[in-house]
Amino acid sequence: MVPTRKLVPVLVGALAAGALAAGCGSGSGDSGATTAIVWHGEVDASGKSLTALGNQWNAKHPKQKVKLVFDGGSDGALQKTVAGFTAGNYPDMAYQFGSSAAQLVRQPKLVDLTKEVKKSDFGWDDFYPSERVAATVGDKVVGVPALVDNLAVVYNKKMFQDAGVPLPTATWSWDDFRSAAAKLTDPATKTYGWAYVNDGSEDTVWRYLALLWQAGGELLNSDNTKPAFDSAAGRTSLQLLQDMAVKDKSVYLDNGNGQYVNLFNSGKIGMLWTGPWDLSSINKGVDYDVALLPGYNGNHETISGPDLWMAFDHSAKRTKTTLAFMTWLTSPKVHMQYAMATGNLPIRKSETQLPVYQDFLKKYPGNKVFVQNLDNVKHVRPNIASYGEISTAIGQMVQSVLIGKADPQKALDTAKDSVTSALAGQ
């Protein structure tokens, strides 16, 4: 007999597949209305808010309607969309991870948004610069930002005070951070100063990239043809991780099952290197705050990367409806409605100038630093087809250093060879 817990994803997948098949109709509705099919993976507050906005749009646009369809979860959005191209039941608009852009740009049905976003009423320059870069592959705008996050430090104020450690400042260095983590660590009680996701996935990688960039390094060369992380900056950032994890033993290495939040809630971890998505999981009784990442030589650069709304062509009428809805959904006032309901960060700078933004900060006070931190995003991950292989190599590199399996230089050499091979196969 199959355990119940294994039946759940099968059932969800089956229901999602059925919903997707049922949701991809001809695009024509009652009274001559054109209907665009929108796939998304949002659940809970995000799903409810998105559905409400879809209903709001339909009430105001009886001739240009949208039908929102849950696709089973954003983790599988790329695969489901690609399968839809083969089956002919792909959506008009879909929520995709930014990392999927380089793969989907090859699809002939993808709608090139370059001219659309340059229209005067769209306000493309209002989006944060890093979002615009991440939504562009080559000279083509392939999507519009749907959600943006970044990394900062979330820390337990009581643990700092109990240990007599000064609270983080806007100018703290990685030396300050390492010292604080060591003082917060107590092997006897299995208490750690810091936590790092060490499953080798992109969750591992993007934390490392912020360190690399702060130290003055680059992941690849300027035309994305050769690795560049095998540098003094690469060694510096890896050495810090190994010193803290292996020498100081001040880092809880999470294997990707998300235990770091539970341990933070129970006072067993002093600092998290995370984003706004974790704030809702912090218990109300935990006295915490958010600080910018520590820096190298005053550089407190962080990393971000938007998820995207992407459009796919069925017909001129359906594409026109899709683009009208996409423009409306990501407009400042409408997106701020969504942010108020979900706690998601603004995707446009002008959202922070709206009167309701102050209500947003009152409702989600921890987000203030994360919003400010969007200005500290200076690099984006390369939008190239081989990025998945590159990420795997970097993830394994960081993982080997954190567990003391390899010294930084050896890990860099191994990863360099793997990335060189990945780039050669593009």
Secondary structure by P-SEA (a helix, b strand, c coil): ccccccaaaaaaaaaaaaaaaaaccccccccbbbbbbbbbbccaaaaaaaaaaaaaaaaacccbbbbbbbcccccaaaaaaaaaaaacccccbbbbccccccccccccccccccccccccccccccccaaaaaaacccccccccccbbbbbbbbbcaaaaaaaccccccccccaaaaaaaaaaacccccccccccccccccccccaaaaaaaaaaccccccccccccccccaaaaaaaaaaaaaccccccccccccccaaaaaaaacccccccccccccccccccccccccccccccccccccbbbbbbbbbbccaaaaaaaaaaaaaaacaaaaaaaaaaccccccccccccccaaaaaaaacccaaaaaaaccccccccccccaaaaaaaaaaaaaaaaaaccccaaaaaaaaaaaaaaaaaac
